[in-house]
Amino acid sequence: MKKKYSFTESADLTDFIEESQIKEDEISTIFFDDSGKSTDPIDLGKLISVASEPSTNEIMKSMVEKDLKNSTQSNSEYNTITSTSIPGILGTLAPRPYDPDCFSRFLEINEIHFRAVKTKVQDSIGRASKIIPSHPIKRDVIDTDNLTYGDYGTSVTEEDFQSDREKILDFMRNSHKTLSFEQTCFRVGMDREAIGWSAFEIIRQFDGKIKSWRHFPAGKLHVLEGWEGFVEFHETTTSTGDSTPTYTYYQAFGDKVCSLQPDPFSKSKKMKVPYTPETDGELDIINNSNLTWNLKEKTTGKEIKGNLLNFKSKAANEILFLPNDHSNTRYYGYADVVPAIGAILANNHIRDYLLQFFEHNCVPRYAVIIKGAKVDEKFRRKITEYFEKKVRGNTMKTMVLTLKKDNTARSVDIEFRRIDAEHKEADFLETKRQNDQTIMTAEGVSSALLAINESASLGSGKGMSQAELYKDRIITVLQKFWAGKLNNLFRLGLGVTSAKIEFDPLDVRDALAVAQSLNILMLNGLLSINEGRRTLGHPPIKGGDEAFVRVREGSAVKVSDLPNITSRLKDDSLSYDSGGKLQDIALDDPVVS
């Protein structure tokens, strides 16, 4: 029958749990009694987990205790800043769904989760990228039959494309003093996959264009409700040793540069509207009179005058915020691994158990039992050394037991007995493998993608199918997300409208199949050489816009010349004059269709 216990202090309860080694199914309810007043009952299982878990799980106890049951926007317990209002700063904190530090620690304690996160980031924003026109290049003659973009009414000039392309490349080359453009993207991508949200800190120069960026650690960032900005919490130590909290305010990206537009409610006034290059032209506050600063003070979040002094010393930087969207949180995001938290914690316990087993509790493989005689230390050492060197190798322990001779013993017997361990450890390893699969399912990856050697490899049909699903459902979606965010950064931060970044969507395992497919299409006249090169991300070559079709092995004709051919070719070769016209050839047989 289950019992009820009452305690006056939490310390008494902890001692009781540790000393008595009670189990969850032995007790129904625990009450804390303070001066005769009972509080609400506390779930014993959660308290036991806190008292008995290894230290590696201690920092995650909030996740275990809450079990994400209270991860709604009304819960503010997981904020580093414990109050929803911030002294001296305008705005109210939006509550976080959980403690981001717990999820940062998950990367350290689980190898499957770490490798899954890193693989997704590398495969999405770690691949090759290229700067391409945002719309078709404007030509003197438009071939409406060969338009490849959905927007038939929009095009860009080659000059505009090259100018915008250089702006993007210049920012990519100089975006950080020590880190490359790709390294900064990788750090921010790791935060988004591991924690559920991430951010770039954006720094502008005085003409309004973005100058550089930095990875902003997700655990330090707090969102203000209504997307009014962001806050970072600092804890500074005074000369007397006291700890004083300070705060830094950041504007949302795109809020810092505005254009002046007529106020619909007042004919004599103008209102500030966020800058858009399509309507406001070049991003240059110094020379574009229609643009103005919308500066806010970094210590208070209040609007300040847009002059050079304030810009240099008082103005807040901007944050480009990237949440991993989830329906349970309005302002933040959720990490993909959230449904597999139990599997991660269980594997951590299995790891700790096995470490303790091998360090302290290993069952010996052999017992040497000597009956009927006293054994001196020299003989005992000889038996032990024999089993250590000739029997056990380097992985087994040998136990030597000595029994004193009793009065009835007439002879000395030596017994060698093999001791088999329980299968508990093997069962744990099977449970760990199942938990690993749970983690991989939540992350959307397979064992083959993580370089785990199992029966299905990338070379098998199953492995290739998994790789295709991973590419289509995970990586392609992530690449579109990152390309969209970066192109919006270039658009609002550089005024770019004619060029955009695009990540290589191809998987390296598909390279041979793609090359073979393009070769078939080009040999049958369905693609020109330049169209094939464009598919592979290579620049066009002179004369490569003409499509050819193979009519006989070793011979090919221009697709445009097919109507002039009325019979099969008698000769194996074709020749063209200096004007590119098909020269006279001997023709016979029916018309080629």
Long-range contacts (C-beta under 8 A, 24 or more apart in sequence): 2-26, 2-27, 2-28, 3-27, 3-28, 4-28, 4-29, 4-30, 4-31, 5-29, 5-30, 5-31, 6-30, 6-31, 6-32, 6-33, 6-38, 7-31, 7-32, 7-33, 8-32, 8-33, 8-34, 13-47, 14-51, 17-47, 17-48, 17-51, 17-52, 18-51, 18-52, 22-48, 24-48, 53-349, 54-348, 54-349, 54-352, 56-109, 56-348, 56-352, 57-345, 57-348, 57-349, 59-101, 59-102, 59-105, 60-102, 60-105, 60-106, 60-345, 62-98, 62-99, 62-102, 63-98, 63-99, 63-102, 63-341, 64-345, 66-98, 68-97, 68-98, 68-338, 68-341, 71-97, 71-98, 71-328, 71-329, 72-97, 72-328, 73-329, 73-330, 73-331, 79-222, 80-219, 80-220, 80-222, 80-233, 81-222, 81-231, 81-233, 81-245, 81-247, 86-231, 86-247, 87-247, 88-247, 88-299, 88-300, 89-231, 89-247, 89-249, 89-299, 89-300, 89-301, 90-228, 90-300, 90-301, 90-302, 91-224, 91-225, 91-226, 91-228, 91-229, 91-231, 91-301, 92-224, 92-225, 93-222, 93-223, 93-224, 93-225, 93-231, 94-222, 94-223, 94-224, 94-225, 94-330, 94-331, 94-332, 96-222, 96-332, 97-196, 97-326, 97-328, 97-329, 97-332, 97-334, 100-195, 100-196, 100-197, 100-218, 100-219, 101-219, 103-194, 103-195, 103-196, 103-335, 103-337, 104-194, 104-195, 104-219, 106-194, 106-337, 106-341, 106-344, 107-194, 109-344, 109-348, 110-344, 110-347, 110-348, 110-439, 112-436, 112-439, 112-440, 112-450, 113-194, 113-337, 113-340, 113-344, 113-439, 113-443, 115-450, 115-451, 116-337, 116-439, 116-440, 116-443, 116-445, 116-450, 117-190, 117-193, 117-194, 117-337, 117-443, 118-190, 119-445, 119-449, 119-450, 120-193, 120-443, 120-444, 120-445, 120-474, 120-475, 120-478, 121-186, 121-189, 121-190, 121-193, 122-186, 123-475, 123-478, 124-189, 124-475, 124-478, 124-479, 124-482, 124-503, 125-182, 125-185, 125-186, 125-189, 125-478, 125-479, 125-482, 125-503, 126-182, 126-185, 126-186, 126-189, 127-479, 127-503, 127-504, 128-503, 128-504, 128-537, 129-501, 129-502, 129-503, 129-504, 130-501, 130-502, 130-504, 130-537, 131-165, 131-168, 131-169, 131-499, 131-500, 131-501, 131-502, 132-499, 132-500, 132-502, 133-161, 133-498, 133-499, 133-500, 134-161, 134-487, 134-497, 134-498, 134-499, 134-500, 135-498, 137-161, 156-497, 156-498, 157-498, 160-497, 160-498, 161-498, 161-499, 163-498, 164-490, 164-494, 164-496, 164-497, 164-498, 164-499, 165-499, 167-490, 167-494, 167-495, 167-496, 167-499, 168-490, 168-494, 168-496, 168-499, 168-501, 171-210, 171-490, 171-493, 171-494, 174-211, 174-212, 175-212, 175-213, 176-212, 176-213, 176-214, 177-212, 179-215, 184-213, 184-214, 184-215, 185-482, 187-215, 188-215, 188-216, 188-322, 189-482, 191-215, 191-217, 191-218, 192-218, 192-322, 192-323, 192-324, 192-333, 193-324, 193-335, 193-336, 194-335, 194-337, 195-219, 195-335, 196-323, 196-324, 196-326, 196-332, 196-333, 196-334, 196-335, 196-338, 197-221, 197-321, 197-322, 197-323, 197-324, 197-332, 197-333, 198-321, 198-322, 199-230, 199-319, 199-320, 199-321, 199-322, 200-253, 200-319, 200-320, 200-322, 200-489, 201-250, 201-317, 201-318, 201-319, 202-253, 202-317, 202-318, 202-319, 202-320, 202-489, 202-493, 203-317, 204-256, 204-257, 204-317, 204-318, 204-493, 206-285, 206-286, 206-308, 206-311, 207-283, 207-284, 207-285, 207-286, 207-287, 208-257, 208-275, 208-283, 208-284, 208-285, 208-291, 208-293, 209-283, 209-284, 209-493, 209-494, 209-495, 210-489, 210-493, 210-494, 213-320, 216-319, 221-319, 221-321, 223-321, 223-331, 223-332, 224-301, 225-331, 227-252, 227-331, 228-252, 228-301, 229-255, 229-296, 229-301, 229-316, 229-319, 230-319, 230-321, 247-299, 248-298, 248-299, 248-316, 249-296, 249-297, 249-298, 249-299, 249-300, 249-301, 249-316, 250-298, 250-316, 250-317, 250-318, 250-319, 251-294, 251-296, 251-316, 251-317, 251-318, 251-319, 252-318, 252-319, 252-321, 253-318, 253-319, 253-320, 253-321, 253-489, 253-492, 253-493, 254-318, 254-492, 255-294, 255-318, 256-293, 256-294, 256-295, 256-296, 256-315, 256-318, 257-283, 257-285, 257-291, 257-292, 257-293, 257-294, 257-492, 258-291, 258-292, 258-293, 258-294, 259-290, 259-291, 259-292, 260-290, 260-291, 260-292, 274-492, 275-492, 276-492, 277-491, 277-492, 277-495, 277-496, 277-497, 278-497, 281-495, 282-495, 283-493, 283-494, 283-495, 284-495, 320-485, 320-489, 322-485, 336-442, 336-443, 336-444, 337-439, 337-442, 337-443, 338-442, 339-442, 340-435, 340-438, 340-439, 340-441, 340-442, 340-443, 343-435, 343-436, 343-438, 343-439, 344-435, 344-439, 346-431, 346-435, 347-432, 347-435, 347-436, 350-428, 350-429, 350-431, 350-432, 350-435, 353-428, 354-425, 354-428, 357-425, 362-397, 362-421, 363-419, 363-420, 363-421, 363-422, 364-396, 364-397, 364-398, 364-399, 364-419, 365-392, 365-396, 365-397, 365-398, 365-418, 365-419, 366-391, 366-392, 366-396, 366-398, 366-399, 366-416, 366-417, 366-418, 366-419, 367-399, 367-400, 367-401, 367-416, 367-417, 367-419, 368-398, 368-399, 368-400, 368-401, 368-414, 368-415, 368-416, 368-417, 369-401, 369-403, 369-414, 369-415, 369-417, 370-400, 370-401, 370-402, 370-403, 370-412, 370-413, 370-414, 370-415, 371-403, 371-405, 371-409, 371-412, 371-413, 371-414, 371-415, 372-403, 372-405, 372-409, 372-410, 372-411, 372-412, 372-413, 373-405, 373-412, 374-402, 374-404, 374-405, 375-402, 444-470, 444-473, 444-474, 445-470, 445-474, 446-470, 458-509, 464-509, 467-507, 467-509, 471-507, 475-505, 475-507, 476-505, 479-503, 479-505, 504-537, 522-547, 522-548, 523-548, 523-549, 523-550, 523-556, 524-549, 524-550, 525-549, 525-559, 525-562, 551-592, 557-582, 558-582, 562-592, 565-591, 565-592, 566-591, 566-592, 567-591, 567-592, 568-592
